[in-house]
Amino acid sequence: MGRADCWTLEGMIEVVFLDAGDTLIHPHPSFPELFASVCRQGGLDVSAPDVSRVQRRLAPRLVDIAEETGVRRGPSLSKEDSQTFWLYLYRRFLDELGSADEVLAARLYDTFSSSSSYALFEDVLPALRRLLAAGLRLGLISNFEGWLENMLVELEVGHLFDVSVISGIEGVEKPDPRIYELALHRAGADPGRCLHVGDSPELDVEPARAVGMEAVLLDRARLHPSPDCTVIGTLEELPEVVAKL
């Protein structure tokens, strides 16, 4: 038996929780490519690199942008709040790209609200299988609309999670510590023996740490240059990180 198959016999971590968006799933073929494609279909000539540059400027400000929308309960907690947030965000993108096309903003919202626009990252299944083979349990903690649950089933990974806590179903979203506490309660696990992995320092790392969990930042696009935490660029790195905890 190799080390990758038995590290949990000595390791601290029993449950690995993961975020969904930009951690497990992504717009297909990518957010910049799909965004640019929808724009070109709507008459706005932009490229994927153009969208990537705007994404890099806006990504660190998503929490502030959510507050600017005036949504009180959280952007994923109802269809109305979700639409308000995402339309505002897409307008911000379009403004940076030199457009104020409301019809195009609505088209972007419809595109990114369809499960057919998403796919698993290539590293997801291999990483999850390695974690499960080592005897770890998996959980999901995600700010997402309720349709995420069915999408994960369609993508054939929903059954891998012992615990699934989705903000649009539960009525509470990150960074509220209650969503982490709910996940811990359902898992019946001590926070010190749990790890959360996500793509946002503010929404994933900080609140997970606040309830006593270990946390890892998955920064696929290198959007966060100086985070104060363990950082990985791909889920392929995750099993080895868990093995060292």
Buried (B, 14 or more C-beta within 10 A) or exposed (E): EEEEEBBBEEBBBBBBBBBBBBBBBBBEEBBBBBBBBBBEEBEBEBBBEBBBBBBEEBBBEBEEBBEEBEBEEBBBBBEEBBBBBBBBBBBBBBEBBEBEBEEBBBBBBEBBBEEEBBBBBEBBBEBBEBBEEBEBBBBBBBBBBBBBBEBBEEBEBBEBBBBBBBBBBBEBBBBBBBBBBBBBEEBEBEBEBBBBBBBBBBBBBBBBBEBBBBBBBBBBBEBBEEEEBBBBEEBBBBBEBBBEE
